[in-house]
Amino acid sequence: MIWKEIYIRYGELTTKGRNRKDFIHRLKNNIKYIFSDIAPLTIRAERDRMHIQLDNERQYEVLMEKLPQVFGIQSFSPVAMCEKDMDSIQQLANQIMEQYKDQEITFKVEVHRSDKSFPLQSHDIQRAVGGFLLAHNPNLTVNVKKPDVELRIEIRKEAAYLMAQVIYGAGGMPVGSNGKSLLMLSGGIDSPVAGYLMMKRGVRFDAIHFFSPPYTSEQSLQKVKDLANELTKFGSSIRLHVIPFTELQVLIKDSVPENMLMTTTRRMMMKVADRVREEIDALGIITGESLGQVASQTLESLTAINEVTNTPVLRPLISFDKLEIIDIAQKIGTYETSIKPYEDCCTIFTPANPKTKPKIEKVTYFESHVDFDEYIERAVKNREVYTLPEKNIKEDKFKDLL
C-alpha cells in the first residue's frame, strides 16, 4: 500500500479564534471514538490540518469509508510520501496515477515547496513530474484549468508528500463542541433528521422517547433504539431515556376535550422532557417539528406547546418540507428504519379533528382541573436509560405491562 497517512482539512474550524484549539481537540477525540474498531490511531493535529497515520490496509479502507460522515471535516486526502529526490517523486507520482490507467482523463500537477532548500523551484518540479507522467501514461492529457485529477506535491522538511484525491467531508462542527441538548426522538422520519442536523452544528445530545404499552409495542421501542444507534455513527454515543407514558397519556385522554388531546399531550411531553433536561444538565430541547406539517405544528400549536417551558426549543426542520426531510433521512441511513410500521405514542388516541389553532387560555383551563405534576414526576423517576451503541441490553422493565 502506497498510502501512508490521511490528510484532513478543517474547513469552518479555521474561522475560530482563541478557542480553535478546543474545537480541534474535540474533532480528534471524535475520530478516535468513531474509529475505535481500528485503534490505536496515531493522530497529529496542527493548527490548519490533521494527519492520521496509516499502519495497514484495513485502517485505510475503514477511514476512507467513514470519514465523510465525521462532522468538522471539510475534506480529506490519502497521502503517499517518499524521499526528496526527483527520481523518487516521479516514480511515486506514476504509481498514484496508475490507478487511472483504464480511463482517459485530464490532469495537472500542483506543487507547494515549503522546504525552500530543495534545489528545484515549484515550476521545475511541475514540468519534470508532468512530463514523466505523460511519457509513461498514454491515457493522460494535461488540463490546467479544470482537470479530472489534480496531483498535489508538497515538499516539506522531512519528505515529499503526494496526493491525487480530495474527498469532501460532512462539514459543520465537531459533535460536542457546541454544548448538550435533549432530542425528543419518536419512531418517525423527522426527529432522527433533526438530531443529525444539530450534531452537524456541534451539539451533543441525549434522546428521550415516550413509550406507552400496551398501546405501543416492544418492536416500536426497538425501532427507536435502532434509530438512536444509527445516529451514533456521526461522532458520539447517545443515552436514550425511555419514559413510561401510558398512565399520563390515559389521564390526558380522560381529562381534556378530544380536539385538544394532541396539544395537551405535546405540552406534557415537553414538561417531562424539561425535567429530564434539567437532570442531565442539557441546555436545550431538540424536536423534529416542521411548520404546518401536522395539526400540532401550526404556529398557534407550537406557541401553546412552548408556553410550558423557558428552555430554548431547537427546531432545525422548521422550514423543511417532507420531501426534503425524507431525502436527508435516506442519505443518513435512518429512513428504512423510520418507516417500519410500528405505532408510537403520538399516533394513538389521535382525534379526528384536532385543534389547529388552540387558545392557550382554554388549554390551561382544562388542564387546571387535574394535577399532572405528580404523574410527570413519576414518569421521569421511572424512566429507563440505555447507552448506545448497546453492548448488554438491559432487562426491559416494561415487559410486564404488555
C-alpha positions as a LaTeX table, in Angstrom:
\begin{tabular}{lrrr}
\hline
Residue & $x$ (\AA) & $y$ (\AA) & $z$ (\AA) \\
\hline
Met1 & 0.00 & 0.00 & 0.00 \\
Ile2 & 1.45 & 3.35 & $-1.04$ \\
Trp3 & $-0.75$ & 5.47 & 1.24 \\
Lys4 & 0.96 & 6.48 & 4.48 \\
Glu5 & $-1.47$ & 8.95 & 6.04 \\
Ile6 & $-4.83$ & 10.72 & 5.71 \\
Tyr7 & $-4.57$ & 14.49 & 5.43 \\
Ile8 & $-7.61$ & 16.30 & 6.93 \\
Arg9 & $-8.66$ & 19.89 & 6.21 \\
Tyr10 & $-10.81$ & 21.57 & 8.86 \\
Gly11 & $-12.88$ & 24.00 & 6.83 \\
Glu12 & $-15.15$ & 26.01 & 9.16 \\
Leu13 & $-12.87$ & 25.39 & 12.16 \\
Thr14 & $-10.27$ & 27.65 & 10.58 \\
Thr15 & $-12.57$ & 30.64 & 11.26 \\
Lys16 & $-12.30$ & 30.10 & 15.01 \\
Gly17 & $-10.05$ & 32.33 & 17.09 \\
Arg18 & $-8.64$ & 31.65 & 20.53 \\
Asn19 & $-10.83$ & 28.59 & 21.07 \\
Arg20 & $-9.76$ & 26.88 & 17.84 \\
Lys21 & $-7.58$ & 24.51 & 19.83 \\
Asp22 & $-10.64$ & 23.27 & 21.75 \\
Phe23 & $-12.56$ & 22.55 & 18.52 \\
Ile24 & $-9.59$ & 20.68 & 17.05 \\
His25 & $-9.17$ & 18.66 & 20.24 \\
Arg26 & $-12.86$ & 17.72 & 20.11 \\
Leu27 & $-12.54$ & 16.61 & 16.47 \\
Lys28 & $-9.51$ & 14.48 & 17.33 \\
Asn29 & $-11.38$ & 12.77 & 20.17 \\
Asn30 & $-14.44$ & 12.19 & 17.97 \\
Ile31 & $-12.29$ & 10.50 & 15.33 \\
Lys32 & $-10.78$ & 8.23 & 18.00 \\
Tyr33 & $-14.30$ & 7.33 & 19.18 \\
Ile34 & $-15.72$ & 6.64 & 15.71 \\
Phe35 & $-12.73$ & 4.55 & 14.68 \\
Ser36 & $-12.22$ & 2.68 & 17.95 \\
Asp37 & $-12.56$ & $-0.60$ & 16.00 \\
Ile38 & $-9.26$ & 0.09 & 14.19 \\
Ala39 & $-7.47$ & 1.61 & 17.17 \\
Pro40 & $-4.92$ & 2.67 & 18.08 \\
Leu41 & $-4.74$ & 5.52 & 15.59 \\
Thr42 & $-1.77$ & 7.87 & 15.55 \\
Ile43 & $-3.21$ & 11.37 & 15.00 \\
Arg44 & $-1.20$ & 14.57 & 14.75 \\
Ala45 & $-3.29$ & 17.72 & 14.98 \\
Glu46 & $-1.92$ & 21.04 & 13.72 \\
Arg47 & $-3.46$ & 24.49 & 13.52 \\
Asp48 & $-4.76$ & 24.15 & 9.95 \\
Arg49 & $-4.66$ & 20.41 & 9.28 \\
Met50 & $-4.71$ & 16.99 & 10.86 \\
His51 & $-2.75$ & 13.87 & 9.92 \\
Ile52 & $-3.82$ & 10.29 & 10.61 \\
Gln53 & $-1.02$ & 7.77 & 10.20 \\
Leu54 & $-1.88$ & 4.62 & 8.23 \\
Asp55 & $-0.35$ & 1.39 & 9.51 \\
Asn56 & $-2.24$ & $-1.16$ & 7.41 \\
Glu57 & $-4.74$ & $-1.68$ & 4.58 \\
Arg58 & $-7.71$ & $-2.15$ & 6.91 \\
Gln59 & $-7.19$ & 1.24 & 8.55 \\
Tyr60 & $-7.10$ & 2.84 & 5.11 \\
Glu61 & $-10.31$ & 1.14 & 3.96 \\
Val62 & $-12.30$ & 1.93 & 7.11 \\
Leu63 & $-11.13$ & 5.55 & 7.25 \\
Met64 & $-11.98$ & 6.15 & 3.61 \\
Glu65 & $-15.46$ & 4.71 & 4.15 \\
Lys66 & $-16.42$ & 6.54 & 7.36 \\
Leu67 & $-14.51$ & 9.84 & 7.37 \\
Pro68 & $-17.12$ & 11.51 & 5.08 \\
Gln69 & $-19.60$ & 11.16 & 7.98 \\
Val70 & $-17.44$ & 12.96 & 10.56 \\
Phe71 & $-18.60$ & 16.50 & 11.36 \\
Gly72 & $-15.87$ & 19.14 & 11.47 \\
Ile73 & $-14.03$ & 17.85 & 8.37 \\
Gln74 & $-14.24$ & 19.90 & 5.19 \\
Ser75 & $-12.24$ & 17.47 & 3.06 \\
Phe76 & $-9.51$ & 14.86 & 3.27 \\
Ser77 & $-6.97$ & 13.12 & 1.06 \\
Pro78 & $-4.97$ & 9.89 & 1.22 \\
Val79 & $-1.28$ & 10.80 & 1.12 \\
Ala80 & 1.78 & 8.96 & $-0.14$ \\
Met81 & 5.31 & 10.02 & 0.74 \\
Cys82 & 8.86 & 9.44 & $-0.43$ \\
Glu83 & 12.40 & 10.74 & $-0.24$ \\
Lys84 & 13.03 & 14.28 & $-1.51$ \\
Asp85 & 14.69 & 13.45 & $-4.80$ \\
Met86 & 13.18 & 13.79 & $-8.24$ \\
Asp87 & 13.51 & 10.14 & $-9.21$ \\
Ser88 & 11.58 & 9.01 & $-6.10$ \\
Ile89 & 8.94 & 11.70 & $-6.62$ \\
Gln90 & 8.44 & 10.79 & $-10.28$ \\
Gln91 & 8.17 & 7.06 & $-9.54$ \\
Leu92 & 5.65 & 7.62 & $-6.72$ \\
Ala93 & 3.61 & 10.02 & $-8.87$ \\
Asn94 & 3.45 & 7.35 & $-11.56$ \\
Gln95 & 2.27 & 4.75 & $-9.04$ \\
Ile96 & $-0.52$ & 7.05 & $-7.94$ \\
Met97 & $-1.66$ & 7.84 & $-11.47$ \\
Glu98 & $-1.63$ & 4.18 & $-12.47$ \\
Gln99 & $-4.96$ & 3.79 & $-10.67$ \\
Tyr100 & $-6.47$ & 5.73 & $-13.60$ \\
Lys101 & $-4.77$ & 3.67 & $-16.32$ \\
Asp102 & $-8.09$ & 2.31 & $-17.66$ \\
Gln103 & $-9.59$ & 5.81 & $-18.04$ \\
Glu104 & $-9.00$ & 8.65 & $-20.47$ \\
Ile105 & $-8.50$ & 11.57 & $-18.06$ \\
Thr106 & $-7.01$ & 15.04 & $-17.83$ \\
Phe107 & $-4.64$ & 16.07 & $-15.07$ \\
Lys108 & $-2.41$ & 18.81 & $-13.74$ \\
Val109 & 0.45 & 18.89 & $-11.25$ \\
Glu110 & 0.32 & 21.41 & $-8.42$ \\
Val111 & 3.44 & 21.92 & $-6.26$ \\
His112 & 3.90 & 23.57 & $-2.88$ \\
Arg113 & 7.53 & 23.84 & $-1.77$ \\
Ser114 & 7.60 & 24.75 & 1.93 \\
Asp115 & 11.20 & 23.48 & 2.14 \\
Lys116 & 12.97 & 26.29 & 0.28 \\
Ser117 & 16.28 & 24.42 & 0.48 \\
Phe118 & 15.06 & 21.93 & $-2.12$ \\
Pro119 & 17.15 & 22.66 & $-5.22$ \\
Leu120 & 14.30 & 22.81 & $-7.78$ \\
Gln121 & 11.67 & 25.54 & $-7.98$ \\
Ser122 & 7.97 & 24.65 & $-7.96$ \\
His123 & 7.51 & 25.15 & $-11.70$ \\
Asp124 & 10.57 & 22.96 & $-12.40$ \\
Ile125 & 9.06 & 20.15 & $-10.32$ \\
Gln126 & 5.74 & 20.56 & $-12.15$ \\
Arg127 & 7.38 & 20.22 & $-15.56$ \\
Ala128 & 9.56 & 17.27 & $-14.53$ \\
Val129 & 6.73 & 15.27 & $-12.96$ \\
Gly130 & 4.15 & 16.19 & $-15.62$ \\
Gly131 & 6.49 & 15.24 & $-18.45$ \\
Phe132 & 7.36 & 11.93 & $-16.78$ \\
Leu133 & 3.66 & 11.05 & $-16.33$ \\
Leu134 & 2.80 & 11.89 & $-19.95$ \\
Ala135 & 5.65 & 9.74 & $-21.19$ \\
His136 & 4.53 & 6.72 & $-19.15$ \\
Asn137 & 0.72 & 7.07 & $-19.33$ \\
Pro138 & $-0.75$ & 7.47 & $-22.83$ \\
Asn139 & $-4.26$ & 7.84 & $-21.33$ \\
Leu140 & $-3.34$ & 11.17 & $-19.71$ \\
Thr141 & $-3.64$ & 14.67 & $-21.15$ \\
Val142 & $-2.94$ & 18.00 & $-19.47$ \\
Asn143 & $-5.70$ & 20.43 & $-18.48$ \\
Val144 & $-4.50$ & 23.19 & $-16.16$ \\
Lys145 & $-7.90$ & 24.90 & $-15.74$ \\
Lys146 & $-10.32$ & 22.07 & $-14.88$ \\
Pro147 & $-8.54$ & 18.72 & $-14.71$ \\
Asp148 & $-10.15$ & 15.43 & $-13.78$ \\
Val149 & $-7.27$ & 14.79 & $-11.38$ \\
Glu150 & $-5.06$ & 17.31 & $-9.63$ \\
Leu151 & $-1.85$ & 15.71 & $-8.41$ \\
Arg152 & $-0.60$ & 17.74 & $-5.44$ \\
Ile153 & 3.01 & 17.59 & $-4.36$ \\
Glu154 & 4.24 & 19.13 & $-1.11$ \\
Ile155 & 7.97 & 19.39 & $-0.50$ \\
Arg156 & 8.40 & 19.60 & 3.29 \\
Lys157 & 11.46 & 19.38 & 5.52 \\
Glu158 & 11.04 & 15.70 & 6.31 \\
Ala159 & 9.79 & 14.25 & 2.98 \\
Ala160 & 7.85 & 14.76 & $-0.23$ \\
Tyr161 & 4.09 & 14.23 & 0.09 \\
Leu162 & 1.82 & 13.40 & $-2.86$ \\
Met163 & $-1.98$ & 13.22 & $-3.11$ \\
Ala164 & $-4.41$ & 12.97 & $-6.01$ \\
Gln165 & $-7.86$ & 12.83 & $-4.38$ \\
Val166 & $-9.87$ & 15.38 & $-2.44$ \\
Ile167 & $-12.86$ & 13.73 & $-0.76$ \\
Tyr168 & $-15.42$ & 16.07 & 0.74 \\
Gly169 & $-16.34$ & 15.60 & 4.38 \\
Ala170 & $-19.56$ & 16.35 & 6.27 \\
Gly171 & $-18.54$ & 19.93 & 7.15 \\
Gly172 & $-20.10$ & 21.54 & 10.19 \\
Met173 & $-18.63$ & 21.48 & 13.69 \\
Pro174 & $-17.28$ & 18.57 & 15.76 \\
Val175 & $-20.03$ & 16.92 & 17.80 \\
Gly176 & $-19.82$ & 18.17 & 21.39 \\
Ser177 & $-18.21$ & 21.50 & 20.56 \\
Asn178 & $-21.48$ & 23.46 & 20.94 \\
Gly179 & $-22.96$ & 22.08 & 24.13 \\
Lys180 & $-25.52$ & 19.46 & 25.03 \\
Ser181 & $-29.25$ & 19.18 & 24.38 \\
Leu182 & $-32.07$ & 16.64 & 24.66 \\
Leu183 & $-33.59$ & 15.22 & 21.47 \\
Met184 & $-37.28$ & 14.25 & 21.52 \\
Leu185 & $-36.95$ & 11.06 & 19.47 \\
Ser186 & $-40.07$ & 9.40 & 18.09 \\
Gly187 & $-40.09$ & 6.45 & 15.74 \\
Gly188 & $-40.82$ & 8.65 & 12.73 \\
Ile189 & $-38.79$ & 10.16 & 9.92 \\
Asp190 & $-38.36$ & 13.71 & 11.21 \\
Ser191 & $-36.77$ & 13.55 & 14.67 \\
Pro192 & $-33.67$ & 11.50 & 13.69 \\
Val193 & $-33.02$ & 14.02 & 10.90 \\
Ala194 & $-33.37$ & 16.87 & 13.41 \\
Gly195 & $-30.83$ & 15.14 & 15.64 \\
Tyr196 & $-28.44$ & 14.70 & 12.72 \\
Leu197 & $-28.64$ & 18.38 & 11.77 \\
Met198 & $-27.94$ & 19.51 & 15.34 \\
Met199 & $-24.97$ & 17.14 & 15.53 \\
Lys200 & $-23.68$ & 18.86 & 12.40 \\
Arg201 & $-23.69$ & 22.14 & 14.33 \\
Gly202 & $-21.63$ & 20.58 & 17.11 \\
Val203 & $-24.45$ & 19.72 & 19.52 \\
Arg204 & $-24.18$ & 16.51 & 21.53 \\
Phe205 & $-27.43$ & 15.14 & 22.91 \\
Asp206 & $-29.24$ & 12.59 & 24.97 \\
Ala207 & $-32.52$ & 11.36 & 23.47 \\
Ile208 & $-35.92$ & 10.95 & 25.12 \\
His209 & $-38.69$ & 8.63 & 23.93 \\
Phe210 & $-42.25$ & 8.24 & 25.24 \\
Phe211 & $-43.31$ & 4.60 & 25.49 \\
Ser212 & $-46.99$ & 3.68 & 26.04 \\
Pro213 & $-47.50$ & $-0.07$ & 26.41 \\
Pro214 & $-49.78$ & $-1.87$ & 25.67 \\
Tyr215 & $-50.74$ & 0.72 & 23.02 \\
Thr216 & $-47.21$ & 0.73 & 21.65 \\
Ser217 & $-45.23$ & $-2.47$ & 21.16 \\
Glu218 & $-41.80$ & $-3.73$ & 22.05 \\
Gln219 & $-40.96$ & $-3.52$ & 18.33 \\
Ser220 & $-41.70$ & 0.21 & 18.37 \\
Leu221 & $-39.24$ & 0.68 & 21.24 \\
Gln222 & $-36.58$ & $-1.37$ & 19.44 \\
Lys223 & $-37.09$ & 0.78 & 16.36 \\
Val224 & $-36.27$ & 3.90 & 18.38 \\
Lys225 & $-33.18$ & 2.23 & 19.84 \\
Asp226 & $-32.10$ & 1.37 & 16.30 \\
Leu227 & $-32.60$ & 4.99 & 15.19 \\
Ala228 & $-30.57$ & 6.33 & 18.11 \\
Asn229 & $-27.89$ & 3.76 & 17.42 \\
Glu230 & $-27.76$ & 4.86 & 13.76 \\
Leu231 & $-27.06$ & 8.44 & 14.85 \\
Thr232 & $-24.07$ & 7.39 & 16.99 \\
Lys233 & $-22.01$ & 6.82 & 13.84 \\
Phe234 & $-21.71$ & 10.59 & 13.42 \\
Gly235 & $-19.42$ & 11.04 & 16.40 \\
Ser236 & $-20.96$ & 10.41 & 19.79 \\
Ser237 & $-22.57$ & 7.78 & 21.98 \\
Ile238 & $-26.20$ & 8.58 & 22.90 \\
Arg239 & $-28.10$ & 7.96 & 26.11 \\
Leu240 & $-31.75$ & 7.14 & 25.42 \\
His241 & $-34.24$ & 7.97 & 28.18 \\
Val242 & $-37.39$ & 5.86 & 27.76 \\
Ile243 & $-40.37$ & 7.41 & 29.57 \\
Pro244 & $-43.27$ & 5.17 & 30.73 \\
Phe245 & $-46.04$ & 7.37 & 29.32 \\
Thr246 & $-49.15$ & 5.17 & 29.44 \\
Glu247 & $-50.51$ & 6.43 & 32.75 \\
Leu248 & $-50.06$ & 10.06 & 31.85 \\
Gln249 & $-51.40$ & 9.64 & 28.34 \\
Val250 & $-54.58$ & 7.89 & 29.52 \\
Leu251 & $-55.09$ & 10.63 & 32.12 \\
Ile252 & $-54.85$ & 13.27 & 29.40 \\
Lys253 & $-57.40$ & 11.38 & 27.29 \\
Asp254 & $-59.85$ & 11.30 & 30.22 \\
Ser255 & $-59.31$ & 14.94 & 31.26 \\
Val256 & $-59.40$ & 17.25 & 28.23 \\
Pro257 & $-61.72$ & 17.60 & 25.22 \\
Glu258 & $-60.87$ & 15.29 & 22.34 \\
Asn259 & $-59.92$ & 18.08 & 19.96 \\
Met260 & $-57.30$ & 19.32 & 22.47 \\
Leu261 & $-55.77$ & 15.92 & 23.15 \\
Met262 & $-52.81$ & 16.47 & 20.86 \\
Thr263 & $-51.98$ & 19.89 & 22.26 \\
Thr264 & $-52.07$ & 18.79 & 25.89 \\
Thr265 & $-50.16$ & 15.59 & 25.10 \\
Arg266 & $-47.39$ & 17.62 & 23.49 \\
Arg267 & $-47.35$ & 20.04 & 26.41 \\
Met268 & $-46.98$ & 17.23 & 28.93 \\
Met269 & $-44.24$ & 15.66 & 26.81 \\
Met270 & $-42.44$ & 18.99 & 26.84 \\
Lys271 & $-42.79$ & 19.22 & 30.64 \\
Val272 & $-41.37$ & 15.72 & 31.06 \\
Ala273 & $-38.53$ & 16.49 & 28.65 \\
Asp274 & $-37.74$ & 19.68 & 30.53 \\
Arg275 & $-37.44$ & 17.76 & 33.82 \\
Val276 & $-35.06$ & 15.26 & 32.23 \\
Arg277 & $-33.12$ & 18.06 & 30.53 \\
Glu278 & $-32.59$ & 19.72 & 33.88 \\
Glu279 & $-31.36$ & 16.50 & 35.49 \\
Ile280 & $-28.79$ & 15.82 & 32.76 \\
Asp281 & $-27.58$ & 19.46 & 32.57 \\
Ala282 & $-28.59$ & 19.95 & 28.94 \\
Leu283 & $-29.12$ & 23.46 & 27.58 \\
Gly284 & $-31.91$ & 22.92 & 25.04 \\
Ile285 & $-34.60$ & 20.60 & 23.71 \\
Ile286 & $-34.49$ & 19.43 & 20.08 \\
Thr287 & $-37.64$ & 18.48 & 18.17 \\
Gly288 & $-38.36$ & 17.33 & 14.62 \\
Glu289 & $-41.26$ & 19.75 & 14.10 \\
Ser290 & $-41.83$ & 21.32 & 10.70 \\
Leu291 & $-44.13$ & 24.31 & 10.48 \\
Gly292 & $-47.61$ & 23.37 & 9.26 \\
Gln293 & $-46.81$ & 19.71 & 8.60 \\
Val294 & $-49.49$ & 18.43 & 11.04 \\
Ala295 & $-52.09$ & 19.95 & 13.35 \\
Ser296 & $-49.70$ & 20.11 & 16.32 \\
Gln297 & $-47.13$ & 22.01 & 14.26 \\
Thr298 & $-49.05$ & 25.13 & 13.33 \\
Leu299 & $-47.65$ & 28.36 & 14.70 \\
Glu300 & $-50.53$ & 28.56 & 17.18 \\
Ser301 & $-49.94$ & 24.97 & 18.35 \\
Leu302 & $-46.19$ & 25.50 & 18.70 \\
Thr303 & $-46.86$ & 28.64 & 20.74 \\
Ala304 & $-49.16$ & 26.68 & 23.07 \\
Ile305 & $-46.57$ & 23.90 & 23.44 \\
Asn306 & $-43.72$ & 26.36 & 24.09 \\
Glu307 & $-45.74$ & 28.04 & 26.84 \\
Val308 & $-44.86$ & 25.31 & 29.37 \\
Thr309 & $-41.10$ & 25.90 & 29.28 \\
Asn310 & $-38.50$ & 28.66 & 29.19 \\
Thr311 & $-35.89$ & 26.27 & 27.81 \\
Pro312 & $-34.72$ & 27.00 & 24.26 \\
Val313 & $-36.53$ & 24.65 & 21.86 \\
Leu314 & $-34.37$ & 23.92 & 18.80 \\
Arg315 & $-36.34$ & 23.07 & 15.64 \\
Pro316 & $-33.83$ & 22.59 & 12.80 \\
Leu317 & $-36.55$ & 21.30 & 10.42 \\
Ile318 & $-38.98$ & 24.17 & 10.95 \\
Ser319 & $-38.81$ & 25.38 & 7.31 \\
Phe320 & $-38.24$ & 21.99 & 5.62 \\
Asp321 & $-40.92$ & 20.24 & 3.58 \\
Lys322 & $-41.45$ & 16.49 & 3.90 \\
Leu323 & $-39.61$ & 15.56 & 0.72 \\
Glu324 & $-36.51$ & 17.45 & 1.86 \\
Ile325 & $-36.62$ & 15.65 & 5.21 \\
Ile326 & $-37.05$ & 12.26 & 3.54 \\
Asp327 & $-34.10$ & 12.98 & 1.26 \\
Ile328 & $-31.82$ & 13.63 & 4.26 \\
Ala329 & $-33.18$ & 10.57 & 6.10 \\
Gln330 & $-32.30$ & 8.39 & 3.13 \\
Lys331 & $-28.80$ & 9.85 & 2.89 \\
Ile332 & $-28.00$ & 9.33 & 6.58 \\
Gly333 & $-29.45$ & 5.81 & 6.74 \\
Thr334 & $-32.43$ & 6.31 & 9.08 \\
Tyr335 & $-35.29$ & 6.25 & 6.55 \\
Glu336 & $-35.76$ & 2.48 & 6.21 \\
Thr337 & $-35.92$ & 2.08 & 9.98 \\
Ser338 & $-38.27$ & 5.05 & 10.42 \\
Ile339 & $-40.89$ & 3.67 & 8.02 \\
Lys340 & $-41.22$ & 0.31 & 9.80 \\
Pro341 & $-44.96$ & 0.04 & 10.62 \\
Tyr342 & $-44.87$ & 0.17 & 14.42 \\
Glu343 & $-47.08$ & 2.63 & 16.32 \\
Asp344 & $-45.59$ & 5.27 & 18.60 \\
Cys345 & $-47.42$ & 7.15 & 21.32 \\
Cys346 & $-48.02$ & 10.17 & 19.08 \\
Thr347 & $-50.30$ & 8.14 & 16.82 \\
Ile348 & $-52.56$ & 6.63 & 19.50 \\
Phe349 & $-55.70$ & 8.42 & 20.73 \\
Thr350 & $-55.37$ & 10.72 & 17.70 \\
Pro351 & $-58.55$ & 12.83 & 17.46 \\
Ala352 & $-60.44$ & 13.00 & 14.19 \\
Asn353 & $-60.49$ & 16.82 & 14.22 \\
Pro354 & $-57.62$ & 18.17 & 16.31 \\
Lys355 & $-57.39$ & 21.87 & 17.08 \\
Thr356 & $-55.00$ & 23.59 & 14.70 \\
Lys357 & $-55.29$ & 26.96 & 16.45 \\
Pro358 & $-55.59$ & 26.18 & 20.15 \\
Lys359 & $-56.15$ & 29.05 & 22.56 \\
Ile360 & $-53.67$ & 28.92 & 25.43 \\
Glu361 & $-56.26$ & 30.13 & 27.94 \\
Lys362 & $-58.64$ & 27.29 & 27.01 \\
Val363 & $-55.88$ & 24.68 & 27.10 \\
Thr364 & $-54.69$ & 25.79 & 30.52 \\
Tyr365 & $-58.28$ & 25.93 & 31.79 \\
Phe366 & $-58.97$ & 22.26 & 31.06 \\
Glu367 & $-55.53$ & 21.22 & 32.31 \\
Ser368 & $-56.12$ & 23.08 & 35.59 \\
His369 & $-58.71$ & 20.50 & 36.68 \\
Val370 & $-56.03$ & 17.79 & 37.06 \\
Asp371 & $-52.74$ & 17.74 & 38.98 \\
Phe372 & $-50.47$ & 16.50 & 36.19 \\
Asp373 & $-47.26$ & 17.24 & 38.08 \\
Glu374 & $-47.48$ & 14.10 & 40.22 \\
Tyr375 & $-47.74$ & 11.93 & 37.11 \\
Ile376 & $-44.95$ & 13.84 & 35.37 \\
Glu377 & $-42.58$ & 13.33 & 38.29 \\
Arg378 & $-43.41$ & 9.61 & 38.45 \\
Ala379 & $-42.80$ & 9.17 & 34.73 \\
Val380 & $-39.42$ & 10.91 & 35.00 \\
Lys381 & $-38.40$ & 8.89 & 38.05 \\
Asn382 & $-39.35$ & 5.53 & 36.49 \\
Arg383 & $-37.64$ & 6.05 & 33.15 \\
Glu384 & $-35.24$ & 3.51 & 31.65 \\
Val385 & $-31.88$ & 4.75 & 30.37 \\
Tyr386 & $-29.96$ & 2.95 & 27.62 \\
Thr387 & $-26.49$ & 3.87 & 26.39 \\
Leu388 & $-26.00$ & 3.39 & 22.66 \\
Pro389 & $-24.31$ & 1.67 & 20.97 \\
Glu390 & $-25.64$ & $-1.05$ & 23.27 \\
Lys391 & $-23.41$ & $-3.87$ & 24.40 \\
Asn392 & $-25.58$ & $-5.50$ & 27.01 \\
Ile393 & $-29.28$ & $-4.81$ & 26.54 \\
Lys394 & $-30.93$ & $-4.10$ & 29.86 \\
Glu395 & $-33.80$ & $-6.28$ & 31.02 \\
Asp396 & $-36.93$ & $-4.43$ & 29.97 \\
Lys397 & $-38.99$ & $-3.31$ & 32.96 \\
Phe398 & $-41.94$ & $-2.58$ & 30.68 \\
Lys399 & $-42.47$ & $-6.20$ & 29.67 \\
Asp400 & $-44.97$ & $-6.85$ & 32.47 \\
Leu401 & $-47.19$ & $-4.08$ & 31.11 \\
Leu402 & $-47.66$ & $-5.76$ & 27.72 \\
\hline
\end{tabular}
